[in-house]
Amino acid sequence: MASEIDESKLVIGCHCPPPKHNQMHYVTLDGEKGASIGNEVTYVDPSACPDHTWEQIQDGSKRYVWLESCPFTSLLSYPHFATQNYSAVSWTLPILRTVAAECKRILEPGGQMIIPIGFDDRGVDIENEIRHLQEFQEGFALERKDSNDHVLWLAKDGMRWNPRPRLLIFTKSQEGGKRKKRSTRKKRSTRKKRSTDKKRHRRTTQ
């Protein structure tokens, strides 16, 4: 699995490089502990490791952001948070807004912000998952996938290796490219119209 990922395109959010925080490993499709992630991975956790910030990452330069350690899971992984009122975890919202905005900035079109959630004994339904994440969805398409259906699966030292039931994946919109394409068509149409107008002008002056 490690060989399938360009690690220079991978960010581990809310997590410092070892030994400050636990070493992270790939998890194989059969749920076994795989290789340690390499040195090209980017870590971000401004509060715990001030030398590893979002601002150091270039716009549109990353493919995956793994967010298991960020407090998105506080909104989703425990049944008593899946209610109309999640004021109990309101302290996390400024953090999550910053993380979502930075992920939108640093991800390339089609890049993914990945939130692994829910063990079997404390899952929440997909309607609640989506409802609680609505404010973070602008510029992304949100889908749920089983962990075995996605190329990337990570775990920390000391954590269970068996994959969790699902991932929530925010995929950055490709709209930028589409707008550029429409703009190009518009420019071509304008040039064509100008050329036609010039030809008509020549005919009338001859």
Secondary structure as UniProt FT lines:
FT   HELIX           2..4
FT   HELIX           7..9
FT   STRAND          10..13
FT   TURN            18..20
FT   STRAND          24..27
FT   TURN            29..30
FT   STRAND          33..36
FT   TURN            39..40
FT   STRAND          42..44
FT   TURN            46..48
FT   TURN            50..51
FT   HELIX           54..56
FT   TURN            59..60
FT   STRAND          62..66
FT   TURN            68..69
FT   HELIX           72..76
FT   HELIX           79..81
FT   HELIX           87..92
FT   HELIX           93..106
FT   STRAND          107..117
FT   HELIX           120..122
FT   HELIX           126..132
FT   HELIX           134..136
FT   TURN            138..139
FT   STRAND          140..145
FT   HELIX           147..149
FT   STRAND          154..156
FT   TURN            157..158
FT   STRAND          166..172
FT   HELIX           175..205
//
